[in-house]
């Protein structure tokens, strides 16, 4: 009996470890895919920069989730902010913080811009957009840490089934890496 209990306990412990390995493998797969998607924007994008952006864009939202004392889903967290129980974690907070973090890396082959959907409306949504240096906003890739509560969502502009994206040129100029108000 004691031996059976020991075997069951050992199997439970080993199974717990295997879950962590799967999470690590899943994260590295996402990181590789995001880097590939960033490099697909243009042959001018440096591979190491694409890999760095992928790593930072996937890992930093997890840091933000802890800082925001995040509650899921995102819409519930928004309600807590609006009621005064949380101070940060709206989509524009995620975008500001991710943009500032990525901007510190001083990438040379990409630009960071501000995307907005339904600006000024009840369903306004904001996100970081990464694109090849000098490329048009419409060719960019949305990096959305809010949508899945810190689990980065990304897609090409025009392929997002939930939001129609436009550039907020003022926020791009103030927060991004391009002066769009010239």
Short mmCIF file of the C-alpha atoms (twelve columns), coordinates in Angstrom:
data_MODEL
# 
_entry.id   MODEL 
# 
loop_
_atom_site.group_PDB 
_atom_site.id 
_atom_site.type_symbol 
_atom_site.label_atom_id 
_atom_site.label_alt_id 
_atom_site.label_comp_id 
_atom_site.label_asym_id 
_atom_site.label_seq_id 
_atom_site.Cartn_x 
_atom_site.Cartn_y 
_atom_site.Cartn_z 
_atom_site.pdbx_PDB_model_num 
ATOM 1   C CA . UNK A 1   0.000   0.000  0.000   1 
ATOM 2   C CA . UNK A 2   2.753   2.455  0.955   1 
ATOM 3   C CA . UNK A 3   4.628   1.575  -2.226  1 
ATOM 4   C CA . UNK A 4   1.551   2.310  -4.376  1 
ATOM 5   C CA . UNK A 5   1.052   5.647  -2.651  1 
ATOM 6   C CA . UNK A 6   4.719   6.523  -3.226  1 
ATOM 7   C CA . UNK A 7   4.459   5.650  -6.948  1 
ATOM 8   C CA . UNK A 8   1.301   7.775  -7.319  1 
ATOM 9   C CA . UNK A 9   2.954   10.703 -5.545  1 
ATOM 10  C CA . UNK A 10  6.059   10.369 -7.727  1 
ATOM 11  C CA . UNK A 11  3.942   10.263 -10.909 1 
ATOM 12  C CA . UNK A 12  2.013   13.367 -9.800  1 
ATOM 13  C CA . UNK A 13  5.265   15.250 -9.214  1 
ATOM 14  C CA . UNK A 14  6.697   14.202 -12.561 1 
ATOM 15  C CA . UNK A 15  3.510   15.139 -14.365 1 
ATOM 16  C CA . UNK A 16  3.713   18.634 -12.859 1 
ATOM 17  C CA . UNK A 17  7.214   19.045 -14.282 1 
ATOM 18  C CA . UNK A 18  6.106   17.999 -17.753 1 
ATOM 19  C CA . UNK A 19  3.513   20.776 -17.848 1 
ATOM 20  C CA . UNK A 20  6.247   23.356 -17.331 1 
ATOM 21  C CA . UNK A 21  8.300   21.892 -20.182 1 
ATOM 22  C CA . UNK A 22  5.266   22.130 -22.458 1 
ATOM 23  C CA . UNK A 23  4.816   25.797 -21.490 1 
ATOM 24  C CA . UNK A 24  8.476   26.507 -22.260 1 
ATOM 25  C CA . UNK A 25  8.204   24.743 -25.619 1 
ATOM 26  C CA . UNK A 26  4.986   26.606 -26.404 1 
ATOM 27  C CA . UNK A 27  6.618   29.955 -25.600 1 
ATOM 28  C CA . UNK A 28  9.658   29.221 -27.771 1 
ATOM 29  C CA . UNK A 29  7.345   28.165 -30.617 1 
ATOM 30  C CA . UNK A 30  5.376   31.420 -30.293 1 
ATOM 31  C CA . UNK A 31  8.617   33.395 -30.160 1 
ATOM 32  C CA . UNK A 32  9.905   31.744 -33.346 1 
ATOM 33  C CA . UNK A 33  6.583   32.316 -35.124 1 
ATOM 34  C CA . UNK A 34  6.388   35.973 -34.107 1 
ATOM 35  C CA . UNK A 35  9.978   36.552 -35.270 1 
ATOM 36  C CA . UNK A 36  9.121   34.919 -38.611 1 
ATOM 37  C CA . UNK A 37  6.016   37.101 -38.931 1 
ATOM 38  C CA . UNK A 38  8.057   40.230 -38.183 1 
ATOM 39  C CA . UNK A 39  10.746  39.283 -40.721 1 
ATOM 40  C CA . UNK A 40  7.989   38.616 -43.291 1 
ATOM 41  C CA . UNK A 41  7.117   42.331 -43.160 1 
ATOM 42  C CA . UNK A 42  10.277  43.163 -45.134 1 
ATOM 43  C CA . UNK A 43  13.612  41.714 -46.186 1 
ATOM 44  C CA . UNK A 44  15.143  44.878 -44.668 1 
ATOM 45  C CA . UNK A 45  14.300  43.798 -41.113 1 
ATOM 46  C CA . UNK A 46  17.296  42.456 -39.233 1 
ATOM 47  C CA . UNK A 47  16.792  38.866 -38.051 1 
ATOM 48  C CA . UNK A 48  18.303  39.559 -34.609 1 
ATOM 49  C CA . UNK A 49  16.036  42.565 -34.161 1 
ATOM 50  C CA . UNK A 50  12.993  40.501 -35.147 1 
ATOM 51  C CA . UNK A 51  13.990  37.840 -32.630 1 
ATOM 52  C CA . UNK A 52  14.520  40.465 -29.936 1 
ATOM 53  C CA . UNK A 53  11.157  42.102 -30.594 1 
ATOM 54  C CA . UNK A 54  9.465   38.709 -30.501 1 
ATOM 55  C CA . UNK A 55  11.093  37.813 -27.197 1 
ATOM 56  C CA . UNK A 56  10.343  41.171 -25.582 1 
ATOM 57  C CA . UNK A 57  6.808   41.489 -26.961 1 
ATOM 58  C CA . UNK A 58  5.902   38.045 -25.636 1 
ATOM 59  C CA . UNK A 59  7.621   38.259 -22.250 1 
ATOM 60  C CA . UNK A 60  7.079   41.885 -21.196 1 
ATOM 61  C CA . UNK A 61  3.263   41.655 -21.067 1 
ATOM 62  C CA . UNK A 62  3.662   38.988 -18.388 1 
ATOM 63  C CA . UNK A 63  5.662   41.507 -16.332 1 
ATOM 64  C CA . UNK A 64  2.931   44.082 -16.913 1 
ATOM 65  C CA . UNK A 65  0.229   41.616 -15.853 1 
ATOM 66  C CA . UNK A 66  1.945   41.301 -12.473 1 
ATOM 67  C CA . UNK A 67  2.414   45.077 -12.182 1 
ATOM 68  C CA . UNK A 68  -1.252  45.670 -13.023 1 
ATOM 69  C CA . UNK A 69  -2.363  42.964 -10.548 1 
ATOM 70  C CA . UNK A 70  -4.276  41.603 -13.519 1 
ATOM 71  C CA . UNK A 71  -7.657  39.945 -13.306 1 
ATOM 72  C CA . UNK A 72  -8.978  38.120 -16.365 1 
ATOM 73  C CA . UNK A 73  -10.747 38.506 -18.679 1 
ATOM 74  C CA . UNK A 74  -9.546  41.899 -19.904 1 
ATOM 75  C CA . UNK A 75  -13.054 43.365 -19.897 1 
ATOM 76  C CA . UNK A 76  -13.485 42.444 -16.206 1 
ATOM 77  C CA . UNK A 77  -10.145 44.083 -15.380 1 
ATOM 78  C CA . UNK A 78  -11.330 47.205 -17.228 1 
ATOM 79  C CA . UNK A 79  -14.441 47.244 -15.048 1 
ATOM 80  C CA . UNK A 80  -12.264 47.092 -11.906 1 
ATOM 81  C CA . UNK A 81  -10.272 50.076 -13.188 1 
ATOM 82  C CA . UNK A 82  -13.433 52.036 -13.953 1 
ATOM 83  C CA . UNK A 83  -14.717 51.286 -10.431 1 
ATOM 84  C CA . UNK A 84  -11.414 52.415 -8.885  1 
ATOM 85  C CA . UNK A 85  -10.170 48.998 -7.708  1 
ATOM 86  C CA . UNK A 86  -7.227  48.957 -10.133 1 
ATOM 87  C CA . UNK A 87  -5.201  51.849 -11.560 1 
ATOM 88  C CA . UNK A 88  -3.694  50.422 -14.766 1 
ATOM 89  C CA . UNK A 89  -4.452  47.765 -17.343 1 
ATOM 90  C CA . UNK A 90  -6.662  49.405 -19.961 1 
ATOM 91  C CA . UNK A 91  -5.585  48.702 -23.536 1 
ATOM 92  C CA . UNK A 92  -3.829  52.054 -23.885 1 
ATOM 93  C CA . UNK A 93  -1.835  51.371 -20.690 1 
ATOM 94  C CA . UNK A 94  -0.627  48.059 -22.146 1 
ATOM 95  C CA . UNK A 95  0.258   49.812 -25.403 1 
ATOM 96  C CA . UNK A 96  2.062   52.718 -23.720 1 
ATOM 97  C CA . UNK A 97  4.084   50.398 -21.514 1 
ATOM 98  C CA . UNK A 98  4.939   47.881 -24.245 1 
ATOM 99  C CA . UNK A 99  5.829   50.701 -26.657 1 
ATOM 100 C CA . UNK A 100 8.129   52.346 -24.087 1 
ATOM 101 C CA . UNK A 101 9.798   49.004 -23.354 1 
ATOM 102 C CA . UNK A 102 10.371  48.179 -27.023 1 
ATOM 103 C CA . UNK A 103 11.496  51.730 -27.804 1 
ATOM 104 C CA . UNK A 104 14.305  51.423 -25.228 1 
ATOM 105 C CA . UNK A 105 15.826  48.659 -27.368 1 
ATOM 106 C CA . UNK A 106 16.594  51.260 -30.100 1 
ATOM 107 C CA . UNK A 107 15.831  49.026 -33.067 1 
ATOM 108 C CA . UNK A 108 17.330  50.230 -36.333 1 
ATOM 109 C CA . UNK A 109 15.364  48.264 -38.954 1 
ATOM 110 C CA . UNK A 110 11.812  48.653 -37.598 1 
ATOM 111 C CA . UNK A 111 9.467   51.452 -36.622 1 
ATOM 112 C CA . UNK A 112 6.992   51.371 -33.760 1 
ATOM 113 C CA . UNK A 113 3.672   53.113 -34.309 1 
ATOM 114 C CA . UNK A 114 0.380   53.538 -32.479 1 
ATOM 115 C CA . UNK A 115 -2.697  51.754 -33.811 1 
ATOM 116 C CA . UNK A 116 -6.243  52.647 -32.833 1 
ATOM 117 C CA . UNK A 117 -9.637  51.195 -33.650 1 
ATOM 118 C CA . UNK A 118 -12.916 53.076 -33.113 1 
ATOM 119 C CA . UNK A 119 -11.070 56.161 -31.847 1 
ATOM 120 C CA . UNK A 120 -13.231 58.109 -29.426 1 
ATOM 121 C CA . UNK A 121 -15.956 55.465 -29.480 1 
ATOM 122 C CA . UNK A 122 -17.166 53.154 -26.745 1 
ATOM 123 C CA . UNK A 123 -15.185 50.273 -28.246 1 
ATOM 124 C CA . UNK A 124 -11.924 52.206 -28.737 1 
ATOM 125 C CA . UNK A 125 -8.930  49.906 -28.721 1 
ATOM 126 C CA . UNK A 126 -5.218  50.752 -28.901 1 
ATOM 127 C CA . UNK A 127 -2.177  48.701 -29.765 1 
ATOM 128 C CA . UNK A 128 1.470   48.805 -30.773 1 
ATOM 129 C CA . UNK A 129 2.231   48.341 -34.462 1 
ATOM 130 C CA . UNK A 130 5.631   47.149 -35.661 1 
ATOM 131 C CA . UNK A 131 6.693   47.619 -39.272 1 
ATOM 132 C CA . UNK A 132 9.781   47.885 -41.403 1 
ATOM 133 C CA . UNK A 133 11.606  51.193 -41.098 1 
ATOM 134 C CA . UNK A 134 9.932   53.708 -43.433 1 
ATOM 135 C CA . UNK A 135 7.094   51.379 -44.447 1 
ATOM 136 C CA . UNK A 136 3.437   52.398 -44.527 1 
ATOM 137 C CA . UNK A 137 1.299   51.872 -41.455 1 
ATOM 138 C CA . UNK A 138 -0.987  49.530 -43.399 1 
ATOM 139 C CA . UNK A 139 1.886   47.057 -43.862 1 
ATOM 140 C CA . UNK A 140 2.384   46.661 -40.096 1 
ATOM 141 C CA . UNK A 141 1.849   43.926 -37.557 1 
ATOM 142 C CA . UNK A 142 -0.425  44.564 -34.558 1 
ATOM 143 C CA . UNK A 143 1.104   43.596 -31.190 1 
ATOM 144 C CA . UNK A 144 -1.846  43.465 -28.784 1 
ATOM 145 C CA . UNK A 145 -1.025  42.494 -25.183 1 
ATOM 146 C CA . UNK A 146 -4.441  43.531 -23.775 1 
ATOM 147 C CA . UNK A 147 -6.774  41.312 -25.802 1 
ATOM 148 C CA . UNK A 148 -5.737  38.034 -24.162 1 
ATOM 149 C CA . UNK A 149 -4.810  39.493 -20.763 1 
ATOM 150 C CA . UNK A 150 -1.039  39.525 -21.192 1 
ATOM 151 C CA . UNK A 151 -0.803  36.635 -23.655 1 
ATOM 152 C CA . UNK A 152 0.283   38.579 -26.749 1 
ATOM 153 C CA . UNK A 153 -2.034  38.517 -29.755 1 
ATOM 154 C CA . UNK A 154 -0.595  39.553 -33.097 1 
ATOM 155 C CA . UNK A 155 -1.785  39.798 -36.666 1 
ATOM 156 C CA . UNK A 156 -1.194  41.850 -39.795 1 
ATOM 157 C CA . UNK A 157 -3.202  45.032 -40.159 1 
ATOM 158 C CA . UNK A 158 -6.195  44.246 -42.309 1 
ATOM 159 C CA . UNK A 159 -6.341  40.632 -41.100 1 
ATOM 160 C CA . UNK A 160 -7.756  41.375 -37.651 1 
ATOM 161 C CA . UNK A 161 -11.286 39.996 -37.531 1 
ATOM 162 C CA . UNK A 162 -12.223 42.018 -34.448 1 
ATOM 163 C CA . UNK A 163 -10.800 45.512 -35.069 1 
ATOM 164 C CA . UNK A 164 -10.229 47.838 -38.013 1 
ATOM 165 C CA . UNK A 165 -6.951  49.653 -37.351 1 
ATOM 166 C CA . UNK A 166 -5.851  53.188 -38.163 1 
ATOM 167 C CA . UNK A 167 -2.781  55.098 -37.122 1 
ATOM 168 C CA . UNK A 168 -3.070  57.620 -34.313 1 
ATOM 169 C CA . UNK A 169 -0.417  59.940 -35.703 1 
ATOM 170 C CA . UNK A 170 -0.226  62.127 -32.607 1 
ATOM 171 C CA . UNK A 171 0.440   59.150 -30.327 1 
ATOM 172 C CA . UNK A 172 2.870   57.663 -32.852 1 
ATOM 173 C CA . UNK A 173 4.828   60.922 -32.827 1 
ATOM 174 C CA . UNK A 174 4.802   61.248 -29.017 1 
ATOM 175 C CA . UNK A 175 5.233   57.587 -28.045 1 
ATOM 176 C CA . UNK A 176 6.519   55.753 -31.114 1 
ATOM 177 C CA . UNK A 177 9.678   55.981 -33.174 1 
ATOM 178 C CA . UNK A 178 8.377   58.046 -36.091 1 
ATOM 179 C CA . UNK A 179 7.362   61.701 -36.361 1 
ATOM 180 C CA . UNK A 180 4.154   61.503 -38.396 1 
ATOM 181 C CA . UNK A 181 3.115   65.140 -37.852 1 
ATOM 182 C CA . UNK A 182 5.727   66.717 -40.141 1 
# 
